[in-house]
């Protein structure tokens, strides 16, 4: 089941995320943020952007969220996206369904572009993004130092809709979740 995240999910999110912080390069954080910080991140983003959960039998198996790409107002119509799947739940199609729902929610909000930022080579993440219709948009060379080496970071971009000129303001996620279109989207992903 796909649902909106709550602060109560912070423990599960931290358990999924911490191994990526300590052992991987999917994130450039080097110290796990802790449950309290994860809760604050969820609650801080939900006003404007979706943070979604894949749950089965009461267990959180994955989460995906969007966040502001850059602070300047002209960037309002582009969002950065992220997804993390519990290690024992990978290769089951969860990421594709959950990420697809996230992208659909952004489209409903009036966001025209989604950006995925991937530490290279990131073979699995690159393949997943390209399967969702993302295309390469550039590489930041030696962008981060972690686990004893420098890493390049690739940017993948997906057009969610053709931009209007002039664009209408982006609908806040808090407002979207009250609309029938949101309920229809969730029912469709069921």
N, C-alpha and C positions, 0 to 999 in steps of 0.2 A: 504494500500500500504506500502511496505517495501522500505526504501531508506536509504542512508548514511546520518548521522547527519551532521549538519553545526553549525557554531557559532550562527546563528540566532535562533536555537532551545533552547538556554540556558534558556530563560524565562520559557518555557514549562517544561524543565527538572527540573528546580528548583522547580516549582510548584508541580511536581510529587514527588520529592525527599524529600523536606522539612518536610512533615508530618512523614516520616520514621525517620528522624533525631530527631524531637521533641517528637514524641509519641511512637516510636517503637524501636525494636532492630535488624532490618534487617541490619542496619549499626551501627557502633560504633562511628560515628561522633556524637557530642553532640550539635553543633552549626551549623545551616544551612550555607552552604558555600557562598551563594550569587550568583547572576546571572553572575557576572564577573568571578568568580572562576569556575563556571560550564562551561562557554565558554572556558576558558583556558584548562580545563580538556579535553573537546571534541577535541579541536584543537591540544592539546599536544599528544593525543593518536592516532589520525587518520593517522599519518605517518606510524606507525608500526602495529596497531591493528584496527579491525573494531569497529565502534560505529554505531549501526543501530537504525532506528526509525520505529515505526508503526504509520501511519498517516491515518486518515479518515476525509474527508470533510475539509481538511486544518488544522485539530487539531491533535496534538501529543497525542496519547493515551498510548504509551509505548516506552521504549528504552532499548537496550541491548548492552553491550560492553565487550570487552576483554582487559586485561592488563597484563603486565609482572608479572609473578609469583614471581620470585626472581631476584636479580641483577646479579648473577654470570652467565657467558657465558654458562656453562653447562646446564642451565635451559632454553635455547632458545626455546626448542621444547615443552614447556608446558605453558599454559596461564590460568589465572584466569578469570572467567566469572561472569557477573552480569546482572540482569534484574530488571526493575521496571515498573509496570503497574499502570496507573491511577486508583484510587479506583472505579470509576464508569464504568470502562472498564474491570474489572476482571470477570473471569468465562465465557469468550467468546471464548477461544482457541487462543487468541492473543499471550500469552506468549509462548505456544508450537510452533507456527509458527515462531515467531520472534527469539526465542532461537535456534530453529532448523536451521534457516538461518545463525545465528551467528556461530554455530558449523560447518556448511558446509563451511563457509568462512574460518574459522581457518584450516580446513582440506585442503582446496585449497592452503593455505599459506605454508603447510608443517608442521603444528603443530600437534603433535601426541597425546597430552593429554590435556584435559580441566579439570579445578578444580573449583568446587563451594564451597564457604565457607559459612556455614549456622549457625546462632545463634540458639541454641537448646532451646526448643524442635522444633521450626520451622516446625510444622506439614505440613503446606501448601507447603512450599519451599522444604522440604524433598520429599514429594509426587511428586511435579513437576519435581524435578531433577531425581528421580528414574524412572518416566514415560519417561524421555528422555534418559534413559540408564546409568545414573550415579550410582555408587555403593559407599557405605561408605568406607572411607580410614583412618579414625581416628578421635579422639576427643581431642581438647585442653581444658583441665579442667580449669574452672574459668578464662577464657582468657580475659574477659572484664567486667568492672563495669559500669553499666548504669541504670538509673531509679531506683536507690536505691538498686541494688542487683548485684551479680556476675553471669555471664553467661558463660556456656560452648559453645564451637564452634565446629561444626562438619565439616569435610572435605569430600566432595564427588568428585569422580574422574570418568572421562569417557575417554576411549581409542578411539581416532578418527581414527587412522590408526596404523598399525604395524610399529614400528620404523625401519628405514633403518640403516645399519651399514657398513660404516659410514653414518651419515645423511647429506643431502644436506642443505645448509643454508636456513633458513626460508625466504620466500618471504614477503617483506614489504607489508602492506595493500595498500599503495599508488601505488605500482606496480601491485598488484593483480587487483585493480579496473580498470586497463587499458586493461585487458585481456578478450578475448571472454568468458572464463569460468565464470567470474564474471557476465557478462551480461546474460549468460544462467541461472545462479543461480537466479538472480533477476527476470528474465522473468518467471521462474518456480514458484516462490512464488507469483507472480503477483498481 
